[in-house]
Amino acid sequence: MGVGYTAPDGFYQAPLRVTDKVEVLSWSTDMFEEDTAMIGTGAAHLFAEIDAVDTNFILRLWDTFPNGKRQLATTGYLKTSHRELDDRTTEGNPFHPQTLSVPVEPGKIEEYVVRLYPFANTFKPGHRLAAEGQAN
């Protein structure tokens, strides 16, 4: 599939003291026209403006069947104050050493690289790859 660009989108996740409703941002590919295998590690590059000094990103990638049923393909998690990458990072395989906590500067757009757990999946014709993300 390669690296691509998608127009900015956004959502507001209210603090738990305000509501317990969880907002989820989602994106989906077009339907696959042939068997498409994806194997290995991956990374999601998110550009976000956060209004707090820290939050957690939770990502899920789904294999969505033509009838709407879904199967989880992989997940990824990142505590934004631990976004630092070190020299073990390679394309598609970020490494967060978790040794330094750097508060987020509220209101500043930052790039966050979320490591996706290794996975293997063959997306069948008519299926879609869907990504869902939330911050809390």
C-alpha positions as CSV (number, residue, x, y, z in Angstrom):
1,M,0.0,0.0,0.0
2,G,2.9,2.3,0.6
3,V,3.0,5.7,2.3
4,G,0.2,8.0,1.6
5,Y,-1.5,11.2,2.7
6,T,-5.0,11.6,4.0
7,A,-6.6,15.0,4.7
8,P,-6.7,16.0,8.3
9,D,-9.5,14.9,10.5
10,G,-10.1,15.3,14.1
11,F,-12.2,14.7,17.1
12,Y,-12.6,15.9,20.7
13,Q,-12.3,13.4,23.5
14,A,-13.8,15.0,26.6
15,P,-12.2,14.1,30.0
16,L,-13.9,11.3,32.0
17,R,-15.1,13.9,34.6
18,V,-17.2,15.3,31.8
19,T,-18.5,12.2,29.9
20,D,-17.7,8.5,29.6
21,K,-18.5,8.5,25.9
22,V,-15.4,7.4,24.0
23,E,-14.8,9.1,20.6
24,V,-13.1,7.0,17.9
25,L,-11.6,8.4,14.7
26,S,-11.7,5.9,11.8
27,W,-10.4,5.5,8.2
28,S,-10.8,2.7,5.7
29,T,-9.2,1.6,2.4
30,D,-11.2,0.9,-0.7
31,M,-12.2,-2.7,-1.2
32,F,-9.3,-5.0,-2.1
33,E,-9.7,-6.4,-5.6
34,E,-7.3,-9.4,-5.1
35,D,-5.7,-11.3,-2.2
36,T,-3.4,-8.8,-0.5
37,A,-1.0,-10.1,2.2
38,M,0.5,-7.9,4.8
39,I,3.1,-9.4,7.1
40,G,5.5,-7.9,9.6
41,T,5.7,-4.8,11.7
42,G,4.3,-1.4,10.9
43,A,3.9,2.1,12.1
44,A,1.3,4.8,12.1
45,H,2.4,8.4,11.8
46,L,-0.1,10.7,13.5
47,F,0.0,14.4,13.5
48,A,-2.0,15.7,16.4
49,E,-2.5,18.8,18.5
50,I,-3.2,17.8,22.1
51,D,-4.7,20.1,24.8
52,A,-3.0,18.3,27.7
53,V,0.6,17.5,28.7
54,D,0.0,13.8,28.1
55,T,-2.4,11.3,26.6
56,N,-2.5,7.7,25.3
57,F,-3.1,6.8,21.6
58,I,-4.8,3.5,21.0
59,L,-4.9,2.2,17.4
60,R,-6.6,-0.9,16.0
61,L,-6.4,-2.3,12.5
62,W,-9.3,-4.4,11.3
63,D,-10.0,-6.7,8.4
64,T,-13.5,-5.7,7.5
65,F,-15.6,-8.3,5.6
66,P,-18.1,-7.4,2.9
67,N,-21.0,-8.2,5.3
68,G,-19.6,-5.8,7.9
69,K,-18.1,-8.4,10.3
70,R,-14.6,-7.5,11.5
71,Q,-11.5,-9.3,12.6
72,L,-8.7,-7.6,14.5
73,A,-5.5,-7.6,12.6
74,T,-3.2,-5.7,15.0
75,T,-3.0,-2.9,17.6
76,G,-0.6,-0.2,18.6
77,Y,-0.3,2.0,21.7
78,L,1.7,5.1,22.5
79,K,1.9,7.3,25.6
80,T,2.6,10.7,24.1
81,S,5.1,11.8,26.7
82,H,7.1,8.7,25.7
83,R,7.2,9.5,22.0
84,E,11.0,9.8,21.8
85,L,12.6,7.5,19.2
86,D,16.1,6.2,19.3
87,D,18.7,4.9,16.8
88,R,17.2,1.4,16.8
89,T,14.2,2.8,14.8
90,T,13.9,1.8,11.2
91,E,11.2,2.6,8.7
92,G,8.0,0.8,9.7
93,N,9.5,-0.3,13.0
94,P,9.8,2.6,15.5
95,F,11.6,2.0,18.8
96,H,10.5,4.0,21.9
97,P,13.1,3.5,24.6
98,Q,10.6,4.6,27.4
99,T,13.5,6.1,29.3
100,L,12.6,9.8,29.0
101,S,9.3,11.4,29.7
102,V,8.8,14.6,27.7
103,P,5.5,16.5,28.4
104,V,3.5,17.4,25.3
105,E,3.3,21.1,24.6
106,P,-0.5,21.8,24.6
107,G,-1.7,23.4,21.3
108,K,1.4,22.4,19.3
109,I,1.0,20.0,16.4
110,E,3.5,17.1,16.8
111,E,4.2,13.9,14.9
112,Y,3.6,10.7,16.9
113,V,4.9,7.4,15.6
114,V,2.9,4.5,16.9
115,R,4.4,1.1,16.6
116,L,2.0,-1.6,15.4
117,Y,2.5,-5.1,16.8
118,P,3.7,-7.6,14.2
119,F,0.9,-9.3,12.3
120,A,0.1,-11.4,9.3
121,N,-3.1,-11.1,7.4
122,T,-4.4,-11.7,3.9
123,F,-7.1,-9.3,2.9
124,K,-9.5,-11.1,0.5
125,P,-11.3,-9.5,-2.4
126,G,-14.2,-7.4,-1.2
127,H,-12.5,-6.8,2.2
128,R,-11.2,-3.5,3.5
129,L,-8.4,-2.5,5.9
130,A,-9.9,-0.2,8.6
131,A,-8.0,1.8,11.1
132,E,-9.5,3.1,14.3
133,G,-7.9,5.4,16.8
134,Q,-8.7,7.0,20.1
135,A,-6.9,9.1,22.6
136,N,-7.5,9.0,26.3
